[in-house]
Amino acid sequence: MLEMSDAALAIVQGSFTMAVRGEVWRDGELLAADIPIDDGSEERDRSLAVAERISLSVPRRDRGFDWEPIHPDHPLAAYGQQLRISYGVDVGGSFEWIDRGWFQITESSTDGDTVSVQAEGLLAMIDEAKFAAPFQPSGTFVSTARALVEPALTVEVDDTLIDRSIPVGMQWDDDRMGALTELLDAWPADARVTEDGALRIEPVTDSGTSVLSLTDGTGGTVVRWQGASSRDGAFNCVVARGEDAEGTQIQGVAYDLDSISPTRFDGPFSPLAVPYFHASPLLTTVAQCRTAAQTTLTRLRRTTGRRLEVSMVPHPGLIPGDIVTVTGAGLTAAPCVIESLSLPYSPGEQRLAVRTLTA
């Protein structure tokens, strides 16, 4: 969860007065300190390569300034301009500002008296920056991550991750984001853009201390199951394959043994193995393959696990990956992880998609 004071945390459990502030920066220069935001929303989904998206509605003219992006250096143009969004909570007559993070403007358009602004998380820069020539990594996982991302974003690596050497002969042709994803999968690790605009690389986990309790019918909160069912793409084990120093193919397998998983290996889904295959030359030992298989299984559950939709008063501190405790829809104080969310930038209702971690 994003940093908030105890006073602000108490207030956002119920109705409160809010505000949104947007700054625009370009190449280290502040272009606008306070964009006049009439409306907008923020969407986050950690299953996407670029998890964050925001949309803003800005008046064409405000306080004597024309907000229509008519030249490349305009604050709302899409040529390197970055938004820093803060969400304000009225605490005792003054606003406490919660940093929601940095976003790169991708498109701005004018319709009548309104300028519509679209922006994405900073990983969009990595997604669009293809290799002009084949990239041959060397050194270690940490140095390769930095070579793939910096100077667009500063890389921060969790101290608990173990660095190791990159195998000789690796090459990526053009997809920089694909290379970063393969590196993370083989490490194994997760990456997220922090509210300070850095790329934080950390272990893959779906555990932790609950940051919020949500109860159906309390404070306007509504909890209901999201119904969906398909065998398309379903699996009950993950096979990770690599190659050792002698060129021999190696592999590790992780079985879905979660008691609440509808596709668990020892359940009615199938009496046979239905594998999901993952292969990478970055995996050079059986132990690495087994770890990558287990981590891939954890990551894939984010899109296949049982989900609930939560409608609630906006909580500007929540982000995907946070653990919350849910009571409702037949669950009692059940730990769940936030997979995606929608946060309004004007008074309204916030929606969360959460995945159950227990029965």
Secondary structure, DSSP 8 states (H G I E B T S, - for coil): -----HHHHHHTTS---EEEEEEEEETTEEEES-----EEEEEEETTSSS-EEEEEEEESEETTEE-S--STTSTT-SSS-EEEEEEEEEETTEEEEEEEEEEEEEEEEEETTEEEEEEEETTHHHHH---SS-B---SBHHHHHHHHHTTTS-EEE-TTS---B--TT--B-S-HHHHHHHHHHHTT-EEEE-TTS-EEEE---------EEEETTSTT-EEEE------TT--SEEEEEEE-TTS-EEEEEEE---TT-TT-TTSTT-SS--EEEEE-TT--SHHHHHHHHHHHHHHHHHHHS-EEEEEES--TT--TT-EEEEEETTEEEEEEEEEEEEEESSSS-EEEEEEES--
